[in-house]
Amino acid sequence: MKKSFGPQTLIFPTPVWCVGSYDKEGKPNIMTIAWGGICCSTPPCLTISLRKTRYTYENILERGAYTVSVPPEKYAAEADYFGIVSGRDENKFQKTGLTPTRSKLVDAPYVEEFHMVLECKLLHHYEIGIHTQFIGEIMDVKVDESVLDEDGKPAILLVSPLVYETKSHFYHGIGGQIGKAFDIGRKFG
Amino acid sequence: MKKSFGPQTLIFPTPVWCVGSYDKEGKPNIMTIAWGGICCSTPPCLTISLRKTRYTYENILERGAYTVSVPPEKYAAEADYFGIVSGRDENKFQKTGLTPTRSKLVDAPYVEEFHMVLECKLLHHYEIGIHTQFIGEIMDVKVDESVLDEDGKPAILLVSPLVYETKSHFYHGIGGQIGKAFDIGRKFG
């Protein structure tokens, strides 16, 4: 029996991603979001949604760029902090001791200590209700060599990204392998 | 040391969601995607990206609606099959024995057996390279009572959604709780 929860932003899984940007004075900022996803394969694009009131909103429009750094489990508290406090009030990199590395490809900083980072150039932005959706072309994906598998591919259990449990407001890790994609379904013909 | 992977759609986590639609003749179809996410809180909206060649593409434009059913771990093979075969060639519900339930709110079917389903009314669509991004307003979220926690909230470990490991092409489950959101970061002040 299904219970109706009404119109709301309730779905699993949603990501926990940290968006890096520079403000007018060149101060690096970082904020955490759960609203976003890949939106195109060619060109490779990642979308994130922000409210206009966010400090990062103006930064992205002015610089035409943002990064997404994927926080690993060990930095869950830092990622949470990045979503609680505004960059208007604090230098969140200084407060947490994490390192803002300037991207060589786009005008935005990423979190050096996080295993996986994406550097995005702003292509479009659309107003959708109270959120603005930014579409960024992924110019590069950088991954720490320490979290690659034996085939040289990023291993999700080593990258150890977080999943956000909407409604209950918990962060979760990634569980074990369930099966191979484009393979386990072939039994249905 | 970070290794550069170049411009590509590589990020963790990405979801595994099954998109339900009706074709011109009223045949229910279902396909699996990993490109999508929440894109607005008010109105609550979910975005999914599809190639124009997909059978579901025309269905959504004609009916102005789609659903997203979240496949639980136990139906990983079915969800995989939904992403391998086209609805042009097969009735994927019949092949897997899963039940297409007609939404009472939008003109699209969802998967009865999956624990969490969202019913979306098409608001916009944007061309972004080879993918078209559909923006759907979430009209309702329905969740099986069997996967609610003691507070009546959907429990992610019971809903048991899948995470897609891009590049390696594996499905993963959800891991244990890492911490409380808007809480564990407060120690940074």
HADDOCK unambig.tbl for C-alpha pairs under 7 A between the chains (distance, minus, plus):
assign (segid A and resid 1 and name CA) (segid B and resid 144 and name CA) 5.51 0.50 0.50
assign (segid A and resid 1 and name CA) (segid B and resid 145 and name CA) 6.05 0.50 0.50
assign (segid A and resid 2 and name CA) (segid B and resid 142 and name CA) 5.69 0.50 0.50
assign (segid A and resid 2 and name CA) (segid B and resid 143 and name CA) 5.00 0.50 0.50
assign (segid A and resid 2 and name CA) (segid B and resid 144 and name CA) 4.07 0.50 0.50
assign (segid A and resid 2 and name CA) (segid B and resid 145 and name CA) 5.79 0.50 0.50
assign (segid A and resid 3 and name CA) (segid B and resid 142 and name CA) 5.39 0.50 0.50
assign (segid A and resid 3 and name CA) (segid B and resid 143 and name CA) 5.28 0.50 0.50
assign (segid A and resid 3 and name CA) (segid B and resid 144 and name CA) 5.95 0.50 0.50
assign (segid A and resid 3 and name CA) (segid B and resid 145 and name CA) 6.03 0.50 0.50
assign (segid A and resid 4 and name CA) (segid B and resid 140 and name CA) 6.75 0.50 0.50
assign (segid A and resid 4 and name CA) (segid B and resid 141 and name CA) 5.97 0.50 0.50
assign (segid A and resid 4 and name CA) (segid B and resid 142 and name CA) 4.51 0.50 0.50
assign (segid A and resid 4 and name CA) (segid B and resid 143 and name CA) 6.64 0.50 0.50
assign (segid A and resid 5 and name CA) (segid B and resid 140 and name CA) 6.45 0.50 0.50
assign (segid A and resid 5 and name CA) (segid B and resid 141 and name CA) 5.27 0.50 0.50
assign (segid A and resid 5 and name CA) (segid B and resid 142 and name CA) 5.91 0.50 0.50
assign (segid A and resid 6 and name CA) (segid B and resid 139 and name CA) 6.75 0.50 0.50
assign (segid A and resid 6 and name CA) (segid B and resid 140 and name CA) 4.40 0.50 0.50
assign (segid A and resid 6 and name CA) (segid B and resid 141 and name CA) 5.67 0.50 0.50
assign (segid A and resid 7 and name CA) (segid B and resid 44 and name CA) 6.50 0.50 0.50
assign (segid A and resid 7 and name CA) (segid B and resid 138 and name CA) 5.44 0.50 0.50
assign (segid A and resid 7 and name CA) (segid B and resid 139 and name CA) 4.72 0.50 0.50
assign (segid A and resid 7 and name CA) (segid B and resid 140 and name CA) 4.37 0.50 0.50
assign (segid A and resid 7 and name CA) (segid B and resid 141 and name CA) 6.30 0.50 0.50
assign (segid A and resid 8 and name CA) (segid B and resid 44 and name CA) 5.28 0.50 0.50
assign (segid A and resid 8 and name CA) (segid B and resid 138 and name CA) 6.53 0.50 0.50
assign (segid A and resid 8 and name CA) (segid B and resid 140 and name CA) 6.96 0.50 0.50
assign (segid A and resid 8 and name CA) (segid B and resid 141 and name CA) 6.92 0.50 0.50
assign (segid A and resid 9 and name CA) (segid B and resid 38 and name CA) 6.75 0.50 0.50
assign (segid A and resid 9 and name CA) (segid B and resid 41 and name CA) 6.14 0.50 0.50
assign (segid A and resid 9 and name CA) (segid B and resid 44 and name CA) 5.38 0.50 0.50
assign (segid A and resid 9 and name CA) (segid B and resid 45 and name CA) 6.95 0.50 0.50
assign (segid A and resid 10 and name CA) (segid B and resid 141 and name CA) 6.86 0.50 0.50
assign (segid A and resid 12 and name CA) (segid B and resid 161 and name CA) 6.32 0.50 0.50
assign (segid A and resid 13 and name CA) (segid B and resid 15 and name CA) 5.79 0.50 0.50
assign (segid A and resid 13 and name CA) (segid B and resid 161 and name CA) 6.55 0.50 0.50
assign (segid A and resid 15 and name CA) (segid B and resid 13 and name CA) 5.78 0.50 0.50
assign (segid A and resid 35 and name CA) (segid B and resid 37 and name CA) 6.22 0.50 0.50
assign (segid A and resid 35 and name CA) (segid B and resid 38 and name CA) 4.88 0.50 0.50
assign (segid A and resid 35 and name CA) (segid B and resid 39 and name CA) 5.51 0.50 0.50
assign (segid A and resid 36 and name CA) (segid B and resid 37 and name CA) 5.11 0.50 0.50
assign (segid A and resid 36 and name CA) (segid B and resid 38 and name CA) 6.02 0.50 0.50
assign (segid A and resid 36 and name CA) (segid B and resid 39 and name CA) 6.17 0.50 0.50
assign (segid A and resid 37 and name CA) (segid B and resid 35 and name CA) 6.22 0.50 0.50
assign (segid A and resid 37 and name CA) (segid B and resid 36 and name CA) 5.11 0.50 0.50
assign (segid A and resid 37 and name CA) (segid B and resid 37 and name CA) 5.06 0.50 0.50
assign (segid A and resid 38 and name CA) (segid B and resid 9 and name CA) 6.74 0.50 0.50
assign (segid A and resid 38 and name CA) (segid B and resid 35 and name CA) 4.88 0.50 0.50
assign (segid A and resid 38 and name CA) (segid B and resid 36 and name CA) 6.01 0.50 0.50
assign (segid A and resid 39 and name CA) (segid B and resid 35 and name CA) 5.53 0.50 0.50
assign (segid A and resid 39 and name CA) (segid B and resid 36 and name CA) 6.18 0.50 0.50
assign (segid A and resid 39 and name CA) (segid B and resid 49 and name CA) 5.45 0.50 0.50
assign (segid A and resid 39 and name CA) (segid B and resid 133 and name CA) 6.51 0.50 0.50
assign (segid A and resid 40 and name CA) (segid B and resid 49 and name CA) 6.70 0.50 0.50
assign (segid A and resid 40 and name CA) (segid B and resid 128 and name CA) 6.38 0.50 0.50
assign (segid A and resid 40 and name CA) (segid B and resid 129 and name CA) 6.64 0.50 0.50
assign (segid A and resid 40 and name CA) (segid B and resid 130 and name CA) 6.70 0.50 0.50
assign (segid A and resid 40 and name CA) (segid B and resid 131 and name CA) 5.09 0.50 0.50
assign (segid A and resid 41 and name CA) (segid B and resid 9 and name CA) 6.14 0.50 0.50
assign (segid A and resid 41 and name CA) (segid B and resid 130 and name CA) 6.87 0.50 0.50
assign (segid A and resid 41 and name CA) (segid B and resid 131 and name CA) 6.90 0.50 0.50
assign (segid A and resid 42 and name CA) (segid B and resid 129 and name CA) 5.67 0.50 0.50
assign (segid A and resid 42 and name CA) (segid B and resid 130 and name CA) 5.70 0.50 0.50
assign (segid A and resid 43 and name CA) (segid B and resid 129 and name CA) 5.87 0.50 0.50
assign (segid A and resid 44 and name CA) (segid B and resid 7 and name CA) 6.52 0.50 0.50
assign (segid A and resid 44 and name CA) (segid B and resid 8 and name CA) 5.27 0.50 0.50
assign (segid A and resid 44 and name CA) (segid B and resid 9 and name CA) 5.37 0.50 0.50
assign (segid A and resid 45 and name CA) (segid B and resid 9 and name CA) 6.95 0.50 0.50
assign (segid A and resid 49 and name CA) (segid B and resid 39 and name CA) 5.45 0.50 0.50
assign (segid A and resid 49 and name CA) (segid B and resid 40 and name CA) 6.69 0.50 0.50
assign (segid A and resid 77 and name CA) (segid B and resid 184 and name CA) 5.07 0.50 0.50
assign (segid A and resid 77 and name CA) (segid B and resid 185 and name CA) 4.37 0.50 0.50
assign (segid A and resid 78 and name CA) (segid B and resid 185 and name CA) 5.75 0.50 0.50
assign (segid A and resid 80 and name CA) (segid B and resid 181 and name CA) 6.12 0.50 0.50
assign (segid A and resid 80 and name CA) (segid B and resid 182 and name CA) 6.02 0.50 0.50
assign (segid A and resid 80 and name CA) (segid B and resid 184 and name CA) 6.44 0.50 0.50
assign (segid A and resid 80 and name CA) (segid B and resid 185 and name CA) 4.70 0.50 0.50
assign (segid A and resid 81 and name CA) (segid B and resid 185 and name CA) 3.98 0.50 0.50
assign (segid A and resid 81 and name CA) (segid B and resid 186 and name CA) 6.13 0.50 0.50
assign (segid A and resid 81 and name CA) (segid B and resid 188 and name CA) 6.75 0.50 0.50
assign (segid A and resid 84 and name CA) (segid B and resid 182 and name CA) 6.10 0.50 0.50
assign (segid A and resid 95 and name CA) (segid B and resid 188 and name CA) 6.47 0.50 0.50
assign (segid A and resid 96 and name CA) (segid B and resid 188 and name CA) 6.56 0.50 0.50
assign (segid A and resid 128 and name CA) (segid B and resid 40 and name CA) 6.39 0.50 0.50
assign (segid A and resid 129 and name CA) (segid B and resid 40 and name CA) 6.65 0.50 0.50
assign (segid A and resid 129 and name CA) (segid B and resid 42 and name CA) 5.68 0.50 0.50
assign (segid A and resid 129 and name CA) (segid B and resid 43 and name CA) 5.87 0.50 0.50
assign (segid A and resid 130 and name CA) (segid B and resid 40 and name CA) 6.70 0.50 0.50
assign (segid A and resid 130 and name CA) (segid B and resid 41 and name CA) 6.88 0.50 0.50
assign (segid A and resid 130 and name CA) (segid B and resid 42 and name CA) 5.69 0.50 0.50
assign (segid A and resid 131 and name CA) (segid B and resid 40 and name CA) 5.09 0.50 0.50
assign (segid A and resid 131 and name CA) (segid B and resid 41 and name CA) 6.91 0.50 0.50
assign (segid A and resid 133 and name CA) (segid B and resid 39 and name CA) 6.52 0.50 0.50
assign (segid A and resid 138 and name CA) (segid B and resid 7 and name CA) 5.45 0.50 0.50
assign (segid A and resid 138 and name CA) (segid B and resid 8 and name CA) 6.53 0.50 0.50
assign (segid A and resid 139 and name CA) (segid B and resid 6 and name CA) 6.76 0.50 0.50
assign (segid A and resid 139 and name CA) (segid B and resid 7 and name CA) 4.72 0.50 0.50
assign (segid A and resid 140 and name CA) (segid B and resid 4 and name CA) 6.74 0.50 0.50
assign (segid A and resid 140 and name CA) (segid B and resid 5 and name CA) 6.44 0.50 0.50
assign (segid A and resid 140 and name CA) (segid B and resid 6 and name CA) 4.40 0.50 0.50
assign (segid A and resid 140 and name CA) (segid B and resid 7 and name CA) 4.35 0.50 0.50
assign (segid A and resid 140 and name CA) (segid B and resid 8 and name CA) 6.96 0.50 0.50
assign (segid A and resid 141 and name CA) (segid B and resid 4 and name CA) 5.96 0.50 0.50
assign (segid A and resid 141 and name CA) (segid B and resid 5 and name CA) 5.27 0.50 0.50
assign (segid A and resid 141 and name CA) (segid B and resid 6 and name CA) 5.68 0.50 0.50
assign (segid A and resid 141 and name CA) (segid B and resid 7 and name CA) 6.29 0.50 0.50
assign (segid A and resid 141 and name CA) (segid B and resid 8 and name CA) 6.93 0.50 0.50
assign (segid A and resid 141 and name CA) (segid B and resid 10 and name CA) 6.86 0.50 0.50
assign (segid A and resid 142 and name CA) (segid B and resid 2 and name CA) 5.68 0.50 0.50
assign (segid A and resid 142 and name CA) (segid B and resid 3 and name CA) 5.38 0.50 0.50
assign (segid A and resid 142 and name CA) (segid B and resid 4 and name CA) 4.51 0.50 0.50
assign (segid A and resid 142 and name CA) (segid B and resid 5 and name CA) 5.91 0.50 0.50
assign (segid A and resid 143 and name CA) (segid B and resid 2 and name CA) 5.01 0.50 0.50
assign (segid A and resid 143 and name CA) (segid B and resid 3 and name CA) 5.28 0.50 0.50
assign (segid A and resid 143 and name CA) (segid B and resid 4 and name CA) 6.65 0.50 0.50
assign (segid A and resid 144 and name CA) (segid B and resid 1 and name CA) 5.50 0.50 0.50
assign (segid A and resid 144 and name CA) (segid B and resid 2 and name CA) 4.08 0.50 0.50
assign (segid A and resid 144 and name CA) (segid B and resid 3 and name CA) 5.95 0.50 0.50
assign (segid A and resid 145 and name CA) (segid B and resid 1 and name CA) 6.05 0.50 0.50
assign (segid A and resid 145 and name CA) (segid B and resid 2 and name CA) 5.81 0.50 0.50
assign (segid A and resid 145 and name CA) (segid B and resid 3 and name CA) 6.04 0.50 0.50
assign (segid A and resid 153 and name CA) (segid B and resid 167 and name CA) 6.69 0.50 0.50
assign (segid A and resid 153 and name CA) (segid B and resid 168 and name CA) 6.76 0.50 0.50
assign (segid A and resid 156 and name CA) (segid B and resid 165 and name CA) 6.35 0.50 0.50
assign (segid A and resid 161 and name CA) (segid B and resid 12 and name CA) 6.31 0.50 0.50
assign (segid A and resid 161 and name CA) (segid B and resid 13 and name CA) 6.56 0.50 0.50
assign (segid A and resid 165 and name CA) (segid B and resid 156 and name CA) 6.36 0.50 0.50
assign (segid A and resid 167 and name CA) (segid B and resid 153 and name CA) 6.69 0.50 0.50
assign (segid A and resid 168 and name CA) (segid B and resid 153 and name CA) 6.74 0.50 0.50
assign (segid A and resid 169 and name CA) (segid B and resid 180 and name CA) 6.12 0.50 0.50
assign (segid A and resid 169 and name CA) (segid B and resid 181 and name CA) 5.13 0.50 0.50
assign (segid A and resid 170 and name CA) (segid B and resid 177 and name CA) 6.63 0.50 0.50
assign (segid A and resid 170 and name CA) (segid B and resid 179 and name CA) 5.81 0.50 0.50
assign (segid A and resid 170 and name CA) (segid B and resid 180 and name CA) 4.54 0.50 0.50
assign (segid A and resid 170 and name CA) (segid B and resid 181 and name CA) 5.27 0.50 0.50
assign (segid A and resid 171 and name CA) (segid B and resid 177 and name CA) 5.86 0.50 0.50
assign (segid A and resid 171 and name CA) (segid B and resid 178 and name CA) 5.30 0.50 0.50
assign (segid A and resid 171 and name CA) (segid B and resid 179 and name CA) 5.40 0.50 0.50
assign (segid A and resid 171 and name CA) (segid B and resid 180 and name CA) 6.20 0.50 0.50
assign (segid A and resid 171 and name CA) (segid B and resid 181 and name CA) 6.34 0.50 0.50
assign (segid A and resid 172 and name CA) (segid B and resid 174 and name CA) 6.90 0.50 0.50
assign (segid A and resid 172 and name CA) (segid B and resid 175 and name CA) 5.77 0.50 0.50
assign (segid A and resid 172 and name CA) (segid B and resid 176 and name CA) 5.43 0.50 0.50
assign (segid A and resid 172 and name CA) (segid B and resid 177 and name CA) 4.42 0.50 0.50
assign (segid A and resid 172 and name CA) (segid B and resid 178 and name CA) 5.12 0.50 0.50
assign (segid A and resid 173 and name CA) (segid B and resid 174 and name CA) 6.29 0.50 0.50
assign (segid A and resid 173 and name CA) (segid B and resid 175 and name CA) 4.43 0.50 0.50
assign (segid A and resid 173 and name CA) (segid B and resid 176 and name CA) 5.72 0.50 0.50
assign (segid A and resid 173 and name CA) (segid B and resid 177 and name CA) 6.62 0.50 0.50
assign (segid A and resid 173 and name CA) (segid B and resid 178 and name CA) 6.42 0.50 0.50
assign (segid A and resid 174 and name CA) (segid B and resid 172 and name CA) 6.89 0.50 0.50
assign (segid A and resid 174 and name CA) (segid B and resid 173 and name CA) 6.28 0.50 0.50
assign (segid A and resid 174 and name CA) (segid B and resid 174 and name CA) 4.74 0.50 0.50
assign (segid A and resid 174 and name CA) (segid B and resid 175 and name CA) 4.38 0.50 0.50
assign (segid A and resid 175 and name CA) (segid B and resid 172 and name CA) 5.77 0.50 0.50
assign (segid A and resid 175 and name CA) (segid B and resid 173 and name CA) 4.44 0.50 0.50
assign (segid A and resid 175 and name CA) (segid B and resid 174 and name CA) 4.40 0.50 0.50
assign (segid A and resid 175 and name CA) (segid B and resid 175 and name CA) 3.96 0.50 0.50
assign (segid A and resid 176 and name CA) (segid B and resid 172 and name CA) 5.43 0.50 0.50
assign (segid A and resid 176 and name CA) (segid B and resid 173 and name CA) 5.72 0.50 0.50
assign (segid A and resid 177 and name CA) (segid B and resid 170 and name CA) 6.62 0.50 0.50
assign (segid A and resid 177 and name CA) (segid B and resid 171 and name CA) 5.84 0.50 0.50
assign (segid A and resid 177 and name CA) (segid B and resid 172 and name CA) 4.40 0.50 0.50
assign (segid A and resid 177 and name CA) (segid B and resid 173 and name CA) 6.61 0.50 0.50
assign (segid A and resid 178 and name CA) (segid B and resid 171 and name CA) 5.31 0.50 0.50
assign (segid A and resid 178 and name CA) (segid B and resid 172 and name CA) 5.12 0.50 0.50
assign (segid A and resid 178 and name CA) (segid B and resid 173 and name CA) 6.41 0.50 0.50
assign (segid A and resid 179 and name CA) (segid B and resid 170 and name CA) 5.82 0.50 0.50
assign (segid A and resid 179 and name CA) (segid B and resid 171 and name CA) 5.40 0.50 0.50
assign (segid A and resid 180 and name CA) (segid B and resid 169 and name CA) 6.14 0.50 0.50
assign (segid A and resid 180 and name CA) (segid B and resid 170 and name CA) 4.54 0.50 0.50
assign (segid A and resid 180 and name CA) (segid B and resid 171 and name CA) 6.21 0.50 0.50
assign (segid A and resid 181 and name CA) (segid B and resid 80 and name CA) 6.11 0.50 0.50
assign (segid A and resid 181 and name CA) (segid B and resid 169 and name CA) 5.14 0.50 0.50
assign (segid A and resid 181 and name CA) (segid B and resid 170 and name CA) 5.27 0.50 0.50
assign (segid A and resid 181 and name CA) (segid B and resid 171 and name CA) 6.35 0.50 0.50
assign (segid A and resid 182 and name CA) (segid B and resid 80 and name CA) 6.03 0.50 0.50
assign (segid A and resid 182 and name CA) (segid B and resid 84 and name CA) 6.11 0.50 0.50
assign (segid A and resid 184 and name CA) (segid B and resid 77 and name CA) 5.06 0.50 0.50
assign (segid A and resid 184 and name CA) (segid B and resid 80 and name CA) 6.43 0.50 0.50
assign (segid A and resid 185 and name CA) (segid B and resid 77 and name CA) 4.36 0.50 0.50
assign (segid A and resid 185 and name CA) (segid B and resid 78 and name CA) 5.75 0.50 0.50
assign (segid A and resid 185 and name CA) (segid B and resid 80 and name CA) 4.69 0.50 0.50
assign (segid A and resid 185 and name CA) (segid B and resid 81 and name CA) 3.98 0.50 0.50
assign (segid A and resid 186 and name CA) (segid B and resid 81 and name CA) 6.13 0.50 0.50
assign (segid A and resid 188 and name CA) (segid B and resid 81 and name CA) 6.74 0.50 0.50
assign (segid A and resid 188 and name CA) (segid B and resid 95 and name CA) 6.49 0.50 0.50
assign (segid A and resid 188 and name CA) (segid B and resid 96 and name CA) 6.56 0.50 0.50
